[in-house]
Structure formats: C-alpha cells, structure tokens
Amino acid sequence: MQQKNLISVFQESESLNSLNDLLLDESAKHINIQGLIGSAAAIAAASIFNKTGRQQHLVILSGKEQAAYFYNDLENLFGEQETDHNKKRVLFFPTTYKRPYEPEKLDAAYQLSRAEVLNRFYEGQRKTIVVSYPEALAEKVITKKYLSRNVMKLRKGEEVSLDFISDLLIEFDFEVVDFVAEPGQFAIRGGIVDVFSYANEHPYRIEFFSDEVESIRTFDPATQLSLSTLTNMKLLPNLQDRSIPDERINFLDYIPAASFIWLDQTGLIIDKISGEYNRAKDIFESLTDKEKRIIPEKLFVDGDEIKSRLDKFKCIELGPPYFKNSREVVFNQSPQPAFNNNFELLINELSVKTSDNYSNFILSDNTKQTERIYSIFEDIQKDSPETGKAHFQALNLNLSAGFIDKDLKITCYTDHQIFNRYNKFHLREGFGRKEAISLKDLYDLQPGDFVTHIDHGVGRFDGLQIIDNNGKKQETIRLIYKNNDLLYISIHSLHRISKYVGKDGTPPVLSKLGSNAWNKLKNKTKGKVKDIARDLIKLYAKRKASQGYAFLPDTYLQNELEASFIYQDTPDQIKATNDIKTDMEAENPMDRLVCGDVGFGKTEVAIRAAFKAVGDSKQVAVLVPTTILALQHFKTFSSRLADFPVNIDYINRFKSPARQKLSLQKLQDGKLDIIIGTHRLLSKDVKFKDLGLFIVDEEQKFGVSAKEKLKQFKANVDTLTLTATPIPRTLQFSLMGARDLSIINTPPPNRYPVQTEIRSFGEDVIKNAIEYEVSRGGQVFFVHNRVQNIIDVYEMLKRFVPGARIAIGHGQMDGKKLEKTMLDFIDGLYDVLLATTIIESGLDIANANTIIINDAQNYGLSDLHQLRGRVGRTNKKAFCYLLSPPPATLTPEAQKRLKAIKEYSDLGSGFNIAMRDLDIRGAGNILGAEQSGFISEIGIDMYQKILDEALNELKETEFKDLFDEELKNKDFVKDCQFESDLGIMIPSYYVGSSSERLKLYKELDAIKDEEALDDFKLRLKDRFGDLPVETDALINTIRLRWTAKKIGFEKLTIKNNRMTGHFTGERDSAYFSSDAFGKVLDFIKTNPTASKMREKNNKLTLYFEGVKTVSRALYLLRMI
C-alpha cells in the first residue's frame, strides 16, 4: 500500500463523509472538527481535496513550524517532494521578512514562494491547496490589476527582440550580473538571456535566433546547467517591492469566494495577526522621519479585517470552535503511544492490535530505518520466543505524527516517534552560492595575485592576453617577474601554475627569470621534504605490520543504537561509520581521521564506534581539548547510551581530587566502559583494564607533549580522531600517507545556512536580535572575549533587554560554578549566555539559534566559523551578528576576514574558510616552523607538488617492496607539456568575462577522462551556445596530451606544421625497454614515411610533417 492509498482508506471514514456532506451543504457556513490527531488532519485535508470539485483550499495553521509540518505532510501524501513547483498541488505561503521595516531581512526564497501563490490564485487554472500562518497573512499583497499589468509571457517561436527583453527587465528592476544566482537577476551572453523570474522555482535560459525565441529552458543556478525544455514561460517582477506605488490588498481578496478555508485555532490566528500589526506600528513609530516612507496601514492588515473577510468563506475549524452555530464532525482517534525505545512493548502493542482486527502501518521514508526495525524485531523474537508476533506493513512515507483511528481500525506509527528521532520540516530556503562554486572561487586568480610556476618560480598574475604567434591569435597567461620581466604562459600549461599562499599573508619575493636560484631552492626544499615523507611512510608501514585487536561484527544492540539516532544519517556519515567498523574488525590497529564541518554529525559517528568497542568488552577513552567539551560529550554520550548497559564517566579539573581518584579506580578495575576527559587522561596514574579504542577530538588543539604521548597509544590501540577544522586539500595527500581519512561533507537534512550579518555595535541591533530570538522561544550566545570588562557588558545587556535572563561564563570562573552555569543554560534556565570563546569547541545547544560576536574583527576566520557553528543546529533559521567598528577603521586583513565569513555562510563551507584563512593568516602554523620557511618562499601549493614528487620518488626507490602493487600500473610519464602555434582558445566573443574564461581553462586543464571531457563540452554548449572552431580544437588538445603521455612523450609541440614528440632525457629509464616504446618502434617500421626519429644532445624525438590541425595530430598519435 502506498501513500495515495492511505488517503483512499481515509475516504471510507464515516466522519470524513459527514464532513464532505457538510461542505456541499450551503447552510453549513462554519464546520468544527474534533478528534483529528497528529498527521490525520493532513490526510483528512488531502482526502477532502481529492473529493471536492474545483474549489481552492487555504489551510492556516497557528504558527510557522506547525504550517511547515502540515505542508510537508501534504507534499509527502501527494508524492510531490521532487515535483516542479509549477505542477504542484500543494504550495506554501510564507512571510517575507524577519522584522517589519527592515528590508535587508527579506528572504528571496520566501518572496518567490509568495509570488508563486499569488500568480496561481490570479490565474485560477489549477486546483491548489495553500498552507500558511498568521504572520504571512498579516502582510498585504499587490493588487490583481498590478499583477496583470506586470506579467510578461514568452513562447517558443515568438518574434521579440533581445533588446526589448533587456529593457523590460531593467524596467522590472532586475539586476544585470555575469551569472544568475537568485530571483531578480539576469545575464546576457551573445544570443542567450538567463533570467530568474519571481514566478518560477528555477531561472530561465532563453536562446534567440535573430529576433526569434529559438528555445526556452530552465537551469540550475548552482551548476548553471539546463534542467528541462519548455514551450512557454512567464516573467514576474518582485511583488514584495516596497517601492511599488499601487495600493496593496488583503491576501484573502485573491481567493475565490467558493474556496474552503481550514483554520487551526481561529482565535489564536486572529490574535497573532493583530499582534503582528501592532508590532509593525510600534516599529514604525521608532523610525526616524527619513525612514518613515509607508505607513503600517498600507503594508499590514489587522485581525479584525481578517475576521470580517473570513465570514465570506466556508470555514473548517480544527480545535476549539470560534464561530457561532458551527456544525460539528467528530473523529475517534488517539495519539501514537510513546514506546521510549522499548521494542518488546511495540511488538506486543502491534500483536494486540492485530488480534483486534486492526491494520498496522509503520511509516518511514528511510529504507535503512525499516530494515533496522525488521532486524530488531527478528533478534528480539529469536531471543524471547514468548514475545508476540508483530504484524505490520511498512509504508515508504514520512509524516510528522502518528495516530490510531478506532473507527477505521488502523494504526499509523511513524519511525521517528518509535525511535525518538527528530523529524525536521523542509522548506525552500535561500539561493546561497553552492559549495562547489565558492570552492572554485577560492582558487580564482585575480590580476595582482601571486603565483608559483614550477619551472620559473614566484611571479605575479597579470591577466589573460591575446598574442600573435606565427600569424595565429593565441590566448596566454601573462606573468610579471622581478625587474618587471614578462613571461607569457600557454593556456595548456595551467597545471604548472598554482596560486601562491604563503606565510602570515606577507608578499613573497619575486623570482628572477633566467637565474638558477629557483631550481636551487626547489632542490633544497625537496631534500628536506623527503625526510618528512620518509617518516610518514615508515609510520604507515609500522601500522600496517603491527597486530591489533579485531572487533566482532555488529550485534542487534548496535542496530538498535544506530536506529535510535534522532536525525537521519547523511551518506557521508554512513560511509564514515562503515569505514570505521571495517578498520575495527581488521587485525591492524586503526588510525582514522574523521574530518567534518561544525555540526555535521562527527560525535554520533564516534558514539557508534565507542559502543561497538564496549559491546566487545573493551574500554574506550575520549580525549577532548577543553573542560567544557568534556562535560558536553559526557552529557551527549550519556543521553545517547542511556538505554544500554554502558558505564560512562568524565574527568576534568572541575572534579575534586577524591572524585577523580574514585573514577580512576573504577577505570582500572574495569567497572567503567567509557571515560571522557581532557589531557588529564594522558597522565601516568590513568590505567585501563583493557583499552580497545582511543577517540581524540580536535587533535590540533593539543600541545606537542600530549601528541607525543598519543603516538604511544597509536602503536597498538585503535585510534579515531575527529576534527572540525577541515584539512586543506593541499595537505590531504601527506596525511593520507600516514592515516586513513573519512570526510563528512554533507550537512544534516534541512539544516539551513546561518544568516550572517556584519553590523556596527549599537543598542538597536543587540536589543532587536535578542528580543526576536527570545520571542520565538530560543536562546542567545553573546560572545565577548575580554574577561576584564565582561561585567560591564553584562550590565549593558541588562539595560538593553531588561526582561532577559542573562548568565556569564568564562574560563577564569570557579570550575563548579561554570559547570552549573553551562548546565542551567542547556536546561533553558537562561535566555542569554554572555561568554568568552570557551563556547567555541563543540558546545551543542539545539535551542540556541542566535549568536552575537562582539569585536568580531579581532577573531581568526576559523574561530569565527567555529563560533557560528554553535547555532543553526535545528530547522529554525539561525542568525549570526558580527559586531565591529565601521569598516573604514579596520585593517585590510580584518575586512577580508569578515567579508569571507559572510560570503561562506553555506553549509560545509568550513573547507573554504580554512583555505581563506591560509590566504589571510598564512600557512606556517600548519606544518611547524622548519617547513614554514620553505612555504613562505615557494607557496603552499608548490610545496605540496614537491611533497608529492618526493613521496613518489621514495615509493619507487627506498620503499619499492612496500608499494609493489601500486607501482605495477604506473605511467612512465607523469605529464605531457603541450605547445603550439595554432589558434586554439575560448574567444572573448563566446565567453565575455575573462575571469570565467580563466576558470574554464583551469577546469579543462584538470580533466582526466573522456566522460568528464564530453560533459565539459555539453555544459559549455548549454551555457554559451554552439562551440567556435577554435574552442572545439582546444578541447581536442586535452585528448592529444593524454595520448602523448600514454605513448611516453614528456613534451609535444606543433609548430610550422611540424609535430614533435620529446621522449624522457633519462637514457637508463625503464621506459626504453617497455612495451610502450616497443609500439613506437613498430609504428616507425610499418610507417617509415609518416614519421622520423632523431637524437640530439642525448635526447630522442619523434616528428611528423604536415600537421596543420589538432584533429590530424590526434589521428597520427592514435595510430601508434
């Protein structure tokens, strides 16, 4: 049975049929429903929607969260989660602002959702059910007349000039950009117009042939690639624009008179609308005369106006009756029982219900959860045969709350309630730059940036330049070296250039062209780097050779623990968990690093590993950098493992010596399974009975001596390290030489980016932020990192927000007092925690969704990212306010930091943050003092290339036996350089932006296989139109380089119609006795006129005459 059939089952309900009869009865103006429980209300609404004629439905819930869950239930029941919004039957009508009269708080996604609903009701062609809440109804909307005047429709084949479209969009106040990312933007490239209308979920791509619309497609703003082809489209301006001169009307005026309006607690809805109206009036009164442009009466409606409008419609009330003379319909339902993870209880309940002729349904949209339920039931029934038989049908459906219908004799239980898992709602949110795009942006080269060329050293990038080469136009990269010497680099050599990221952000010394200094420096660096590489390989070899403990496979208790995780596992979490289990079940000691952004679920992965170890009678140590984090982890581990036979304790400086001694004795006697603590755990008096797993959180925050002690543990105990400071890709390879790496990049489902704002310090900002958060039942972190005057800030906050309950927390407080303060804040006894950066590491308080950071300009970028990661851990929109002096007074570095943290508010942006931090603060602190000197001279990317080379050389020589398998399939040539005098490039008339051309050149240069190359070509055609001849040839040069590399050429040139392939200069290379070289000799024998081999200065070349095109060159090389 599927979700639609659940609606069909409901349609057999006598109560539902009574409701349907009353809806057809014109005398029944108001209907009151009693007894609908949980998601049954959404099923009832969906069933009625299907039964009734063409009437529109509006469902008004009493709050945004309730509305979001109801909307998701309807989406899931109709199977519309992935449906294009234009075809959906269910739409959401949100509010557009956080606070009235604050335009910067407008949300583009919500503006789009409102425009969709207005447009749908205005057209009236599709039957729709719209879900909303009081704050959204309080906002007035533009008139139908204005809407009809400002809709632009386009059809495929229609005659319309591109200039007309451009002028119209400017009149609609659309912004001209290079690439469209959010509603209200457009871009023109040749005969292609990209535009993001306010009436469509995705932007449109309109392709013109002369003045005819040749094609209309939608595209994904993140990838810029087309999604679907359309025959017509609709352009709508921003309907929420406050500058629209027309009067505004009540939203209910858009709704046809025959529509049905569902209301959940009508009295509360009307009161909330009145409250919103009064709030707008109060804010308006507090504005300056200059800011008072439009009076509240023109922008908002009050509760009385809504109440009088409701009288015109047929209303269906859920909850207590508000209207007089309501007709009543009663359902006979009860809520889903709380099983509290007691599966025996659940099995017995299902068994009893089956014997009472009930049909049992367990609802889950996660097949893994369903499999876990079956597995747990099987294990319990095997261990306890006396337990009843559980009969149920699994439905692939997610609903917000389960119920029992006693008349229909059905039970609908949700998996998240069975396992006490958190069920998040999903709403369309923002159009922030996606991670892939912002990650590329980090490596964007801007004119003036320093770069390192592997052959020529450190220079300055000076942009792209067209040069004339043998009468052909070529695009090159222009680099400036010492004494303003210029070097023009072929676009085919981009892989030999890397952006310079050095130490402390100080500019490097430019290299001198033609001098030997660069090669000397490179060789000196390689020698030193080889020592590091050698140690890494030795450590790797030692670990692979040593014997550890092989843990047993998972038990049903492990399944039960994992199923009870309150959030849905992300794919990366599942992979990391499986990687860890595979390591633990192997005989070699595990040394795995789990790297994931703030709040992406690393702790859960660690809990599962710890439980696996305890299940095999081994002890677990969890090492953390701060006392607060020890307490936080103790609470998290204890609550997650509360239903299992596990003894957990913690040890930190807050505990008295007597209590510490008792804990340590229990640990030595084997009475403690998991111990959590700071570096105190590394002391000599800490003894384990049988330690099996060592978990280290944020290893980079420990000192040298702590790290040395950790090394001793790693020799024979499984070690799991967690870090939220992502390892830049430049260092990943070197790390992977010594330990295994799992990366958690996927954010938990429906975790929203934190809205980040840079504001000047001021009473209004602080007061409004705290009052807004407290008004929605949340809590606030206020970070002030100076203990000396923290009391002054406390007094100031008390003055700004007299009603708020404020607590202070900092590292110099008495340990017990600090511990109590933290626990009280976690338990909701305070609204605001005024604290130093002690909250930075791992403090996880779901109810805290606003953080205010004072003097934000004084923090490092990763510190700001860590602090911001304390909020936004549920599906509530979270806010981060960075308070700083006016930008003009800040240093350039501080301005860069604040701009970067605001830009990278996307989830998973920690990686990008780490890379920007290297740019701003420098990379010296990552590798230690000895290596930082080299990095400052050659840049971290070039350092990485040299490190890679060093590792490969050691693998091929000193450690040949260890890497025997790896070396078998190794290419003789690492890369083939390509030079030519052919006109091969991306012309500026095809891609206008030089920075975008450079980005495309870099992307093309890095492609390694045919599939990716074809994909690149398709994407280019999709975004910019048909490929010019010279761009098609450019793409073919990549194939040419691959083929040349396979043959064994280190370099390939095409000049003056001659193609020359250069073999390696090492005469004793194994290449010359290989099959690859044998094929070259065979080709020369069978094709003596096609090519000639020549030796000059002990270097061997193969050349071909009459090669005028890349395709001819490729044909010849493929013959070999």
Helices and strands as residue ranges (DSSP letters): H 3-10, H 14-24, E 30-34, H 40-51, E 57-60, H 64-77, G 85-87, E 90-93, G 103-105, H 108-123, E 129-132, H 134-138, E 141-142, H 144-149, E 152-155, H 162-171, E 175-176, E 185-189, E 192-195, E 204-209, E 212-220, E 225-230, E 232-235, E 248-249, G 251-254, E 260-264, H 266-286, H 296-299, H 303-310, E 314-318, E 327-330, E 333-335, H 343-355, E 359-364, H 367-383, E 393-396, E 403-405, E 410-414, H 415-418, H 435-442, E 450-453, E 457-469, E 472-480, G 482-484, E 486-490, G 491-496, E 497-499, H 517-545, H 556-563, H 571-585, E 591-596, H 602-615, E 619-623, H 627-640, E 648-651, H 657-669, E 674-677, G 679-682, E 691-697, G 699-701, H 704-714, E 718-723, H 729-738, E 740-744, E 755-760, H 763-775, E 779-783, G 787-789, H 790-800, E 806-809, H 815-826, E 832-835, G 837-839, E 848-853, G 856-858, H 861-868, E 879-884, G 887-889, H 892-903, H 910-921, H 924-927, H 929-938, H 940-956, H 964-968, E 977-980, H 994-1005, H 1010-1024, H 1029-1047, E 1051-1055, E 1058-1062, G 1070-1073, H 1075-1086, E 1092-1096, E 1099-1105, H 1110-1119
